[in-house]
Amino acid sequence: LDRLRCRDSCGEHFSASHVVDVLREAGRTDPRLIVADAVLDQENFPGVGNIIKVEGLHRAKVDPRRCVEGLSDAELRKVVAFCRRYSMDWLKNYRAPDKRVYNRTTCATCNNATISMQKVGGGPSDTCASANPRYMSRTTFWCRVCQPSEEPPAATLQLNSVQEVGTRPTEAQRLLLLRPPPPGGECPQHGVRPVVLRRVKRNSPNLSRIFRSCTVGGCQFFAWADGHMPSCRCGRRAVLRMSKTERSGGRWFLSCAKGDGRVKSAATPCGFFEW
């Protein structure tokens, strides 16, 4: 553990120069190691989790799919510095700092709808040939404007072209995200402004369904927001999900609710799917 003390992102003995050297050496050992994997590796940078990785790379303006070997010393120093800063702010305030790209559809830095999302790392794949631990394969967000890729192989260009299509409204988005609240979708006490969309996360028959609630403290307003969505062949309301694969990451789709692996049910999904 002593050798990791100066690498701990929240440690008092942290040494940025040492972490930069460790990451650089990891890149030399494996020329195809991507920076998303290198930063998330707890041997290299302990304490850095997926949110810190995503936001640190965004602030450093580095595409998470770039190889460590291809990063300049200045870029690598910025990656380490911003991951450290985000970690310390989180520790100091007991909550995550503002998220500019993580779990967002619009970049908070450039205000463009240019965020890509897919599972990155943990190879092998088209963009990562290294056989890294599966825990590194995490849903990753980045802005194509703020974090341009300097490696444009055919596979990456094809991926980006698909994601550009995914930013246009699909049927699933038109059904839910691009229409005003239906009757009953407004809080009777506080109106439309404080009403937000949420998703059921508890393991229940309604898992993953979308509903509306009011953010005003103490308000009990609740209304299902998926009444206008189609039903699957099981007769249940289809649920809205987002693709996390390399070729269609970020695209919304509708599918059978029974397809969620967290639902403890012997029922077999009907296979319903619609972009």
BALOBA-1460 file (C-alpha; in Angstrom, 3 decimals):
// residues 275
<rec num="1" residu="l" x="0.000" y="0.000" z="0.000"/>
<rec num="2" residu="d" x="2.916" y="2.363" z="0.582"/>
<rec num="3" residu="r" x="3.652" y="2.479" z="-3.137"/>
<rec num="4" residu="l" x="0.081" y="3.705" z="-3.778"/>
<rec num="5" residu="r" x="0.099" y="6.520" z="-1.209"/>
<rec num="6" residu="c" x="1.434" y="9.106" z="-3.631"/>
<rec num="7" residu="r" x="-1.052" y="7.979" z="-6.308"/>
<rec num="8" residu="d" x="-4.225" y="8.251" z="-4.209"/>
<rec num="9" residu="s" x="-6.391" y="10.927" z="-5.832"/>
<rec num="10" residu="c" x="-7.532" y="12.152" z="-2.394"/>
<rec num="11" residu="g" x="-4.375" y="11.372" z="-0.423"/>
<rec num="12" residu="e" x="-2.292" y="13.946" z="1.444"/>
<rec num="13" residu="h" x="0.894" y="12.476" z="-0.037"/>
<rec num="14" residu="f" x="-0.380" y="12.752" z="-3.605"/>
<rec num="15" residu="s" x="2.256" y="13.444" z="-6.265"/>
<rec num="16" residu="a" x="0.923" y="14.529" z="-9.669"/>
<rec num="17" residu="s" x="4.305" y="14.070" z="-11.336"/>
<rec num="18" residu="h" x="4.516" y="10.499" z="-10.043"/>
<rec num="19" residu="v" x="1.052" y="9.636" z="-11.393"/>
<rec num="20" residu="v" x="1.961" y="11.148" z="-14.761"/>
<rec num="21" residu="d" x="5.075" y="8.957" z="-14.851"/>
<rec num="22" residu="v" x="3.018" y="5.874" z="-13.924"/>
<rec num="23" residu="l" x="0.473" y="6.551" z="-16.666"/>
<rec num="24" residu="r" x="3.206" y="7.244" z="-19.197"/>
<rec num="25" residu="e" x="4.946" y="3.975" z="-18.349"/>
<rec num="26" residu="a" x="1.640" y="2.098" z="-18.642"/>
<rec num="27" residu="g" x="1.221" y="3.580" z="-22.118"/>
<rec num="28" residu="r" x="4.704" y="2.477" z="-23.151"/>
<rec num="29" residu="t" x="4.084" y="-1.045" z="-21.850"/>
<rec num="30" residu="d" x="0.825" y="-1.307" z="-23.807"/>
<rec num="31" residu="p" x="0.819" y="1.057" z="-26.830"/>
<rec num="32" residu="r" x="-2.906" y="0.444" z="-27.371"/>
<rec num="33" residu="l" x="-3.941" y="1.309" z="-23.817"/>
<rec num="34" residu="i" x="-6.634" y="3.990" z="-23.912"/>
<rec num="35" residu="v" x="-6.649" y="6.822" z="-21.377"/>
<rec num="36" residu="a" x="-10.087" y="5.846" z="-20.016"/>
<rec num="37" residu="d" x="-8.662" y="2.490" z="-18.892"/>
<rec num="38" residu="a" x="-5.364" y="3.914" z="-17.684"/>
<rec num="39" residu="v" x="-7.037" y="6.463" z="-15.398"/>
<rec num="40" residu="l" x="-9.611" y="4.019" z="-14.036"/>
<rec num="41" residu="d" x="-6.982" y="1.385" z="-13.221"/>
<rec num="42" residu="q" x="-6.674" y="1.471" z="-9.413"/>
<rec num="43" residu="e" x="-3.023" y="0.443" z="-9.667"/>
<rec num="44" residu="n" x="-2.290" y="3.619" z="-11.603"/>
<rec num="45" residu="f" x="-4.654" y="6.159" z="-10.045"/>
<rec num="46" residu="p" x="-6.454" y="4.783" z="-6.957"/>
<rec num="47" residu="g" x="-9.558" y="6.649" z="-5.914"/>
<rec num="48" residu="v" x="-10.625" y="7.622" z="-9.425"/>
<rec num="49" residu="g" x="-14.088" y="6.260" z="-10.238"/>
<rec num="50" residu="n" x="-16.126" y="6.482" z="-13.408"/>
<rec num="51" residu="i" x="-17.668" y="9.914" z="-12.737"/>
<rec num="52" residu="i" x="-14.273" y="11.398" z="-11.844"/>
<rec num="53" residu="k" x="-12.771" y="9.815" z="-14.951"/>
<rec num="54" residu="v" x="-15.508" y="11.217" z="-17.212"/>
<rec num="55" residu="e" x="-15.472" y="14.738" z="-15.773"/>
<rec num="56" residu="g" x="-11.678" y="14.884" z="-15.436"/>
<rec num="57" residu="l" x="-11.151" y="13.929" z="-19.074"/>
<rec num="58" residu="h" x="-13.786" y="16.423" z="-20.163"/>
<rec num="59" residu="r" x="-12.157" y="19.293" z="-18.294"/>
<rec num="60" residu="a" x="-8.794" y="18.269" z="-19.738"/>
<rec num="61" residu="k" x="-10.395" y="18.229" z="-23.234"/>
<rec num="62" residu="v" x="-9.184" y="14.689" z="-23.917"/>
<rec num="63" residu="d" x="-11.246" y="12.074" z="-25.763"/>
<rec num="64" residu="p" x="-11.492" y="8.968" z="-23.507"/>
<rec num="65" residu="r" x="-10.742" y="6.649" z="-26.447"/>
<rec num="66" residu="r" x="-7.334" y="8.137" z="-27.197"/>
<rec num="67" residu="c" x="-4.273" y="6.035" z="-26.517"/>
<rec num="68" residu="v" x="-2.041" y="7.112" z="-23.649"/>
<rec num="69" residu="e" x="1.010" y="6.856" z="-25.889"/>
<rec num="70" residu="g" x="-0.510" y="9.463" z="-28.215"/>
<rec num="71" residu="l" x="-1.075" y="12.056" z="-25.484"/>
<rec num="72" residu="s" x="1.380" y="14.874" z="-25.043"/>
<rec num="73" residu="d" x="2.993" y="15.478" z="-21.642"/>
<rec num="74" residu="a" x="0.879" y="18.614" z="-21.244"/>
<rec num="75" residu="e" x="-2.346" y="16.687" z="-21.948"/>
<rec num="76" residu="l" x="-1.424" y="13.936" z="-19.502"/>
<rec num="77" residu="r" x="-0.612" y="16.481" z="-16.786"/>
<rec num="78" residu="k" x="-3.996" y="18.148" z="-17.328"/>
<rec num="79" residu="v" x="-5.806" y="14.811" z="-17.071"/>
<rec num="80" residu="v" x="-4.121" y="14.074" z="-13.721"/>
<rec num="81" residu="a" x="-4.656" y="17.605" z="-12.419"/>
<rec num="82" residu="f" x="-8.376" y="17.740" z="-13.234"/>
<rec num="83" residu="c" x="-9.071" y="14.250" z="-11.882"/>
<rec num="84" residu="r" x="-7.288" y="15.218" z="-8.660"/>
<rec num="85" residu="r" x="-9.186" y="18.517" z="-8.406"/>
<rec num="86" residu="y" x="-12.565" y="16.866" z="-8.998"/>
<rec num="87" residu="s" x="-11.758" y="14.190" z="-6.395"/>
<rec num="88" residu="m" x="-10.751" y="16.759" z="-3.775"/>
<rec num="89" residu="d" x="-13.825" y="18.930" z="-4.418"/>
<rec num="90" residu="w" x="-15.988" y="15.845" z="-3.962"/>
<rec num="91" residu="l" x="-14.220" y="14.991" z="-0.709"/>
<rec num="92" residu="k" x="-14.416" y="18.546" z="0.594"/>
<rec num="93" residu="n" x="-18.114" y="19.087" z="-0.134"/>
<rec num="94" residu="y" x="-19.319" y="15.512" z="0.524"/>
<rec num="95" residu="r" x="-21.015" y="15.476" z="-2.869"/>
<rec num="96" residu="a" x="-20.022" y="15.298" z="-6.513"/>
<rec num="97" residu="p" x="-19.206" y="18.668" z="-8.121"/>
<rec num="98" residu="d" x="-21.165" y="19.888" z="-11.124"/>
<rec num="99" residu="k" x="-21.326" y="17.342" z="-13.931"/>
<rec num="100" residu="r" x="-20.720" y="18.856" z="-17.352"/>
<rec num="101" residu="v" x="-21.161" y="15.719" z="-19.463"/>
<rec num="102" residu="y" x="-21.860" y="12.758" z="-17.180"/>
<rec num="103" residu="n" x="-25.421" y="11.492" z="-17.620"/>
<rec num="104" residu="r" x="-26.300" y="14.535" z="-19.745"/>
<rec num="105" residu="t" x="-27.524" y="14.967" z="-23.315"/>
<rec num="106" residu="t" x="-26.251" y="18.553" z="-23.687"/>
<rec num="107" residu="c" x="-22.690" y="19.605" z="-22.853"/>
<rec num="108" residu="a" x="-22.665" y="22.160" z="-20.026"/>
<rec num="109" residu="t" x="-19.387" y="23.600" z="-21.313"/>
<rec num="110" residu="c" x="-20.260" y="24.389" z="-24.946"/>
<rec num="111" residu="n" x="-24.076" y="24.030" z="-24.664"/>
<rec num="112" residu="n" x="-24.189" y="21.802" z="-27.746"/>
<rec num="113" residu="a" x="-26.102" y="18.539" z="-28.048"/>
<rec num="114" residu="t" x="-22.883" y="16.781" z="-28.970"/>
<rec num="115" residu="i" x="-22.460" y="14.288" z="-26.131"/>
<rec num="116" residu="s" x="-21.585" y="10.719" z="-27.047"/>
<rec num="117" residu="m" x="-22.273" y="7.829" z="-24.708"/>
<rec num="118" residu="q" x="-21.127" y="4.233" z="-24.854"/>
<rec num="119" residu="k" x="-19.389" y="1.585" z="-22.810"/>
<rec num="120" residu="v" x="-15.675" y="2.291" z="-23.212"/>
<rec num="121" residu="g" x="-12.708" y="0.258" z="-22.042"/>
<rec num="122" residu="g" x="-12.168" y="-3.163" z="-20.596"/>
<rec num="123" residu="g" x="-11.217" y="-4.311" z="-24.152"/>
<rec num="124" residu="p" x="-10.970" y="-5.816" z="-26.553"/>
<rec num="125" residu="s" x="-13.106" y="-3.817" z="-29.004"/>
<rec num="126" residu="d" x="-12.782" y="-1.712" z="-32.148"/>
<rec num="127" residu="t" x="-11.340" y="1.165" z="-30.121"/>
<rec num="128" residu="c" x="-9.568" y="-0.778" z="-27.385"/>
<rec num="129" residu="a" x="-7.505" y="-3.849" z="-28.070"/>
<rec num="130" residu="s" x="-6.071" y="-4.166" z="-24.564"/>
<rec num="131" residu="a" x="-7.375" y="-6.990" z="-22.383"/>
<rec num="132" residu="n" x="-8.114" y="-4.880" z="-19.298"/>
<rec num="133" residu="p" x="-10.295" y="-5.849" z="-16.306"/>
<rec num="134" residu="r" x="-14.027" y="-5.838" z="-17.036"/>
<rec num="135" residu="y" x="-14.707" y="-3.260" z="-14.304"/>
<rec num="136" residu="m" x="-13.087" y="-0.711" z="-16.601"/>
<rec num="137" residu="s" x="-15.819" y="-1.235" z="-19.184"/>
<rec num="138" residu="r" x="-18.014" y="1.587" z="-17.942"/>
<rec num="139" residu="t" x="-20.612" y="3.812" z="-19.516"/>
<rec num="140" residu="t" x="-18.618" y="6.857" z="-20.594"/>
<rec num="141" residu="f" x="-19.774" y="10.299" z="-21.712"/>
<rec num="142" residu="w" x="-17.781" y="12.845" z="-23.697"/>
<rec num="143" residu="c" x="-18.413" y="15.911" z="-25.870"/>
<rec num="144" residu="r" x="-17.387" y="15.585" z="-29.504"/>
<rec num="145" residu="v" x="-16.759" y="19.357" z="-29.676"/>
<rec num="146" residu="c" x="-14.825" y="19.891" z="-26.438"/>
<rec num="147" residu="q" x="-12.962" y="16.569" z="-26.624"/>
<rec num="148" residu="p" x="-12.076" y="16.028" z="-30.286"/>
<rec num="149" residu="s" x="-10.449" y="12.777" z="-31.279"/>
<rec num="150" residu="e" x="-7.077" y="13.078" z="-32.937"/>
<rec num="151" residu="e" x="-7.211" y="9.456" z="-34.101"/>
<rec num="152" residu="p" x="-9.688" y="9.096" z="-36.994"/>
<rec num="153" residu="p" x="-9.502" y="5.405" z="-38.056"/>
<rec num="154" residu="a" x="-12.352" y="3.988" z="-40.131"/>
<rec num="155" residu="a" x="-13.966" y="2.298" z="-37.137"/>
<rec num="156" residu="t" x="-14.087" y="5.568" z="-35.199"/>
<rec num="157" residu="l" x="-15.454" y="7.534" z="-38.146"/>
<rec num="158" residu="q" x="-18.190" y="4.981" z="-38.615"/>
<rec num="159" residu="l" x="-19.017" y="5.127" z="-34.918"/>
<rec num="160" residu="n" x="-19.278" y="8.912" z="-34.946"/>
<rec num="161" residu="s" x="-21.537" y="8.896" z="-38.003"/>
<rec num="162" residu="v" x="-23.979" y="6.590" z="-36.231"/>
<rec num="163" residu="q" x="-23.957" y="8.728" z="-33.104"/>
<rec num="164" residu="e" x="-24.695" y="11.842" z="-35.153"/>
<rec num="165" residu="v" x="-27.821" y="10.088" z="-36.438"/>
<rec num="166" residu="g" x="-28.663" y="9.177" z="-32.853"/>
<rec num="167" residu="t" x="-28.849" y="12.852" z="-31.899"/>
<rec num="168" residu="r" x="-31.852" y="13.351" z="-34.189"/>
<rec num="169" residu="p" x="-35.249" y="12.719" z="-32.615"/>
<rec num="170" residu="t" x="-36.250" y="9.056" z="-32.790"/>
<rec num="171" residu="e" x="-39.756" y="7.764" z="-32.239"/>
<rec num="172" residu="a" x="-38.917" y="7.060" z="-28.610"/>
<rec num="173" residu="q" x="-37.757" y="10.656" z="-28.074"/>
<rec num="174" residu="r" x="-40.821" y="12.084" z="-29.800"/>
<rec num="175" residu="l" x="-43.035" y="9.991" z="-27.564"/>
<rec num="176" residu="l" x="-41.622" y="11.325" z="-24.330"/>
<rec num="177" residu="l" x="-38.911" y="13.954" z="-24.501"/>
<rec num="178" residu="l" x="-40.137" y="16.292" z="-27.236"/>
<rec num="179" residu="r" x="-43.766" y="16.791" z="-26.295"/>
<rec num="180" residu="p" x="-45.368" y="18.973" z="-23.599"/>
<rec num="181" residu="p" x="-46.709" y="17.374" z="-20.423"/>
<rec num="182" residu="p" x="-50.132" y="15.788" z="-21.056"/>
<rec num="183" residu="p" x="-53.148" y="16.705" z="-18.947"/>
<rec num="184" residu="g" x="-52.353" y="15.737" z="-15.392"/>
<rec num="185" residu="g" x="-48.612" y="16.142" z="-15.988"/>
<rec num="186" residu="e" x="-48.438" y="19.458" z="-14.121"/>
<rec num="187" residu="c" x="-48.190" y="19.788" z="-10.381"/>
<rec num="188" residu="p" x="-51.597" y="21.149" z="-9.257"/>
<rec num="189" residu="q" x="-49.903" y="23.242" z="-6.568"/>
<rec num="190" residu="h" x="-46.677" y="24.438" z="-8.193"/>
<rec num="191" residu="g" x="-47.227" y="24.273" z="-11.950"/>
<rec num="192" residu="v" x="-44.861" y="22.970" z="-14.636"/>
<rec num="193" residu="r" x="-41.521" y="24.523" z="-13.681"/>
<rec num="194" residu="p" x="-40.596" y="22.288" z="-10.703"/>
<rec num="195" residu="v" x="-41.847" y="19.065" z="-12.360"/>
<rec num="196" residu="v" x="-39.111" y="16.646" z="-13.439"/>
<rec num="197" residu="l" x="-38.943" y="13.254" z="-15.105"/>
<rec num="198" residu="r" x="-37.685" y="10.351" z="-13.023"/>
<rec num="199" residu="r" x="-37.289" y="6.613" z="-13.465"/>
<rec num="200" residu="v" x="-38.385" y="3.839" z="-11.090"/>
<rec num="201" residu="k" x="-35.227" y="2.262" z="-9.684"/>
<rec num="202" residu="r" x="-36.698" y="-0.043" z="-7.062"/>
<rec num="203" residu="n" x="-36.883" y="-3.721" z="-7.931"/>
<rec num="204" residu="s" x="-40.599" y="-3.974" z="-8.599"/>
<rec num="205" residu="p" x="-43.012" y="-4.691" z="-11.467"/>
<rec num="206" residu="n" x="-42.714" y="-0.996" z="-12.417"/>
<rec num="207" residu="l" x="-38.896" y="-1.018" z="-12.640"/>
<rec num="208" residu="s" x="-37.555" y="1.406" z="-15.299"/>
<rec num="209" residu="r" x="-40.911" y="3.100" z="-15.934"/>
<rec num="210" residu="i" x="-40.871" y="6.898" z="-16.312"/>
<rec num="211" residu="f" x="-42.880" y="9.181" z="-14.023"/>
<rec num="212" residu="r" x="-43.216" y="12.859" z="-13.144"/>
<rec num="213" residu="s" x="-42.751" y="14.330" z="-9.690"/>
<rec num="214" residu="c" x="-42.397" y="17.751" z="-8.108"/>
<rec num="215" residu="t" x="-39.067" y="18.945" z="-6.719"/>
<rec num="216" residu="v" x="-40.625" y="21.306" z="-4.169"/>
<rec num="217" residu="g" x="-39.875" y="19.986" z="-0.702"/>
<rec num="218" residu="g" x="-42.749" y="18.071" z="0.842"/>
<rec num="219" residu="c" x="-44.821" y="17.981" z="-2.349"/>
<rec num="220" residu="q" x="-46.299" y="14.529" z="-3.011"/>
<rec num="221" residu="f" x="-47.199" y="15.057" z="-6.681"/>
<rec num="222" residu="f" x="-46.776" y="11.902" z="-8.787"/>
<rec num="223" residu="a" x="-47.960" y="11.003" z="-12.302"/>
<rec num="224" residu="w" x="-46.911" y="8.291" z="-14.728"/>
<rec num="225" residu="a" x="-45.300" y="9.787" z="-17.848"/>
<rec num="226" residu="d" x="-45.481" y="6.757" z="-20.131"/>
<rec num="227" residu="g" x="-49.226" y="6.459" z="-20.675"/>
<rec num="228" residu="h" x="-48.848" y="7.365" z="-24.358"/>
<rec num="229" residu="m" x="-46.115" y="4.784" z="-24.996"/>
<rec num="230" residu="p" x="-46.919" y="1.558" z="-26.819"/>
<rec num="231" residu="s" x="-47.382" y="-1.735" z="-25.037"/>
<rec num="232" residu="c" x="-45.147" y="-4.669" z="-25.778"/>
<rec num="233" residu="r" x="-46.425" y="-8.098" z="-26.776"/>
<rec num="234" residu="c" x="-46.576" y="-9.037" z="-23.077"/>
<rec num="235" residu="g" x="-49.305" y="-6.449" z="-22.607"/>
<rec num="236" residu="r" x="-47.081" y="-4.318" z="-20.366"/>
<rec num="237" residu="r" x="-46.004" y="-0.727" z="-20.979"/>
<rec num="238" residu="a" x="-42.756" y="-0.607" z="-22.981"/>
<rec num="239" residu="v" x="-39.878" y="1.136" z="-21.205"/>
<rec num="240" residu="l" x="-37.530" y="3.776" z="-22.554"/>
<rec num="241" residu="r" x="-33.844" y="2.873" z="-22.532"/>
<rec num="242" residu="m" x="-30.629" y="4.169" z="-24.055"/>
<rec num="243" residu="s" x="-28.170" y="2.103" z="-26.068"/>
<rec num="244" residu="k" x="-24.656" y="1.760" z="-24.634"/>
<rec num="245" residu="t" x="-23.059" y="-0.201" z="-27.462"/>
<rec num="246" residu="e" x="-20.211" y="1.087" z="-29.617"/>
<rec num="247" residu="r" x="-22.198" y="1.446" z="-32.835"/>
<rec num="248" residu="s" x="-25.397" y="2.963" z="-31.447"/>
<rec num="249" residu="g" x="-24.385" y="4.449" z="-28.085"/>
<rec num="250" residu="g" x="-26.645" y="7.304" z="-27.033"/>
<rec num="251" residu="r" x="-29.688" y="6.316" z="-29.111"/>
<rec num="252" residu="w" x="-33.013" y="5.927" z="-27.321"/>
<rec num="253" residu="f" x="-35.177" y="2.858" z="-27.836"/>
<rec num="254" residu="l" x="-38.302" y="1.193" z="-26.467"/>
<rec num="255" residu="s" x="-38.210" y="-2.396" z="-25.275"/>
<rec num="256" residu="c" x="-39.996" y="-4.988" z="-23.175"/>
<rec num="257" residu="a" x="-39.847" y="-4.223" z="-19.452"/>
<rec num="258" residu="k" x="-39.042" y="-7.845" z="-18.719"/>
<rec num="259" residu="g" x="-35.711" y="-7.410" z="-20.471"/>
<rec num="260" residu="d" x="-34.205" y="-5.666" z="-17.452"/>
<rec num="261" residu="g" x="-31.834" y="-8.131" z="-15.806"/>
<rec num="262" residu="r" x="-32.575" y="-6.662" z="-12.367"/>
<rec num="263" residu="v" x="-36.181" y="-7.888" z="-12.418"/>
<rec num="264" residu="k" x="-36.461" y="-11.093" z="-10.414"/>
<rec num="265" residu="s" x="-38.959" y="-12.875" z="-12.606"/>
<rec num="266" residu="a" x="-39.104" y="-16.174" z="-14.430"/>
<rec num="267" residu="a" x="-40.979" y="-14.496" z="-17.298"/>
<rec num="268" residu="t" x="-39.207" y="-14.358" z="-20.650"/>
<rec num="269" residu="p" x="-39.036" y="-11.005" z="-22.491"/>
<rec num="270" residu="c" x="-41.232" y="-10.877" z="-25.597"/>
<rec num="271" residu="g" x="-38.472" y="-9.306" z="-27.683"/>
<rec num="272" residu="f" x="-40.282" y="-6.037" z="-28.380"/>
<rec num="273" residu="f" x="-37.860" y="-3.369" z="-29.692"/>
<rec num="274" residu="e" x="-38.316" y="-0.029" z="-31.407"/>
<rec num="275" residu="w" x="-35.892" y="2.879" z="-31.965"/>
